[in-house]
């Protein structure tokens, strides 16, 4: 609302000329009584090319606003990231032309709003069909955060969004293990991105451990048939063993980071059991049971 | 935004969905081994009719439930597989295989006495038992399920073990 009041002030106090009329017209097309974002887009794109207004921060600010609205208009899964990019670039341009505090604050308001929409789009597009849009959102969000909060760590943005991406695809994969390995790969890649930036992330370590552990279990429980001969049985065991071994360091790291998390204790007990280390399996099983007893 | 919040929670809480005891991988592997043992050991002619009986000494085991699944799906030639669990050793001589789980290992001596004169494959899972009367003993080797064979213990019960099985086993004398 504040944005719109400022827009009105900017647009209706300027000197009157043909190009400013275009800006006003474009603005009016963003209002609910005359809402027509496509017409506003045509007018503002033209205004940002006219010699009289192409270096006018008001025109670029207006363009940022209109493109932000265009980006927001459809449901999250149908949004075009390129519109968000245009909004971002337009506001940046406005601030480059005029470095005054007023212009900066006005444009930052749009960018903050754009960041919230991008965040919403990331979640709304996160499904097995539109997930590449979520990945594009992450890239846009990183640019926005860098610009809005220059001192903020981009690592935390990567950790946050890749963690969500990883757990979403892990849960989709787990519904039909072994069916779509691409989902598993996305989950694995996402957690790896988290762990590169935050090696002490408990959830990512634990979930990586679970991904590999479940791979091994799925192999034995679903692929191993009673009819398998001894050589095939041995091959399955070898393959499962490599997954169990891959799982162990992640689960141990999760345990090291929080020795009192029951899920991790159960996970370690399961991995050691599958590795035929019954002593260690029992040790972690007992710890998890002690935890149950403590909670009673 | 609501959707995103749900996803954040999911990131923190994904659980070890398969650390469920109902999905015991070691039990499944042992069940597949036992089926292979059944196919790679030859019993005397009089044992080739009727049901093929696997006796499990004890109960409450995930291996027992795997064996039940296997029996429901598979046969051995024209023999149906029948799995029974016993808490005492009476009547166990009517078996083709007797599986003695780790916790019932102390009963091995009594079992051997009880089945004298029958052709029964005794399978155990405690280190050292292949030297104490079992023909096949499950062991773990390099983090994998493996097995030992004591050929003399098999022959004592008039059982012939296929060379394929022998090749993959650790042989005990």
HADDOCK unambig.tbl for C-alpha pairs under 7 A between the chains (distance, minus, plus):
assign (segid A and resid 120 and name CA) (segid B and resid 1 and name CA) 5.24 0.50 0.50
assign (segid A and resid 123 and name CA) (segid B and resid 3 and name CA) 5.91 0.50 0.50
assign (segid A and resid 123 and name CA) (segid B and resid 4 and name CA) 4.87 0.50 0.50
assign (segid A and resid 124 and name CA) (segid B and resid 3 and name CA) 6.76 0.50 0.50
assign (segid A and resid 163 and name CA) (segid B and resid 11 and name CA) 5.96 0.50 0.50
assign (segid A and resid 164 and name CA) (segid B and resid 7 and name CA) 5.80 0.50 0.50
assign (segid A and resid 164 and name CA) (segid B and resid 8 and name CA) 5.75 0.50 0.50
assign (segid A and resid 164 and name CA) (segid B and resid 11 and name CA) 5.52 0.50 0.50
assign (segid A and resid 167 and name CA) (segid B and resid 10 and name CA) 6.36 0.50 0.50
assign (segid A and resid 167 and name CA) (segid B and resid 11 and name CA) 4.98 0.50 0.50
assign (segid A and resid 168 and name CA) (segid B and resid 7 and name CA) 6.98 0.50 0.50
assign (segid A and resid 203 and name CA) (segid B and resid 11 and name CA) 6.68 0.50 0.50
assign (segid A and resid 203 and name CA) (segid B and resid 12 and name CA) 5.42 0.50 0.50
assign (segid A and resid 207 and name CA) (segid B and resid 14 and name CA) 6.79 0.50 0.50
assign (segid A and resid 210 and name CA) (segid B and resid 16 and name CA) 5.82 0.50 0.50
assign (segid A and resid 214 and name CA) (segid B and resid 18 and name CA) 6.08 0.50 0.50
assign (segid A and resid 217 and name CA) (segid B and resid 18 and name CA) 6.97 0.50 0.50
assign (segid A and resid 217 and name CA) (segid B and resid 25 and name CA) 6.35 0.50 0.50
assign (segid A and resid 220 and name CA) (segid B and resid 25 and name CA) 6.15 0.50 0.50
assign (segid A and resid 221 and name CA) (segid B and resid 25 and name CA) 6.54 0.50 0.50
assign (segid A and resid 221 and name CA) (segid B and resid 28 and name CA) 6.94 0.50 0.50
assign (segid A and resid 226 and name CA) (segid B and resid 32 and name CA) 4.83 0.50 0.50
assign (segid A and resid 226 and name CA) (segid B and resid 35 and name CA) 6.76 0.50 0.50
assign (segid A and resid 226 and name CA) (segid B and resid 70 and name CA) 6.72 0.50 0.50
assign (segid A and resid 229 and name CA) (segid B and resid 36 and name CA) 6.69 0.50 0.50
assign (segid A and resid 230 and name CA) (segid B and resid 36 and name CA) 6.98 0.50 0.50
assign (segid A and resid 237 and name CA) (segid B and resid 144 and name CA) 6.76 0.50 0.50
assign (segid A and resid 263 and name CA) (segid B and resid 15 and name CA) 6.60 0.50 0.50
assign (segid A and resid 263 and name CA) (segid B and resid 16 and name CA) 6.64 0.50 0.50
assign (segid A and resid 266 and name CA) (segid B and resid 19 and name CA) 6.74 0.50 0.50
assign (segid A and resid 267 and name CA) (segid B and resid 16 and name CA) 6.08 0.50 0.50
assign (segid A and resid 267 and name CA) (segid B and resid 19 and name CA) 6.19 0.50 0.50
assign (segid A and resid 270 and name CA) (segid B and resid 19 and name CA) 5.52 0.50 0.50
assign (segid A and resid 274 and name CA) (segid B and resid 25 and name CA) 6.75 0.50 0.50
assign (segid A and resid 274 and name CA) (segid B and resid 26 and name CA) 6.39 0.50 0.50
assign (segid A and resid 275 and name CA) (segid B and resid 143 and name CA) 4.77 0.50 0.50
assign (segid A and resid 275 and name CA) (segid B and resid 144 and name CA) 6.67 0.50 0.50
assign (segid A and resid 276 and name CA) (segid B and resid 140 and name CA) 6.34 0.50 0.50
assign (segid A and resid 276 and name CA) (segid B and resid 143 and name CA) 5.51 0.50 0.50
assign (segid A and resid 276 and name CA) (segid B and resid 144 and name CA) 6.82 0.50 0.50
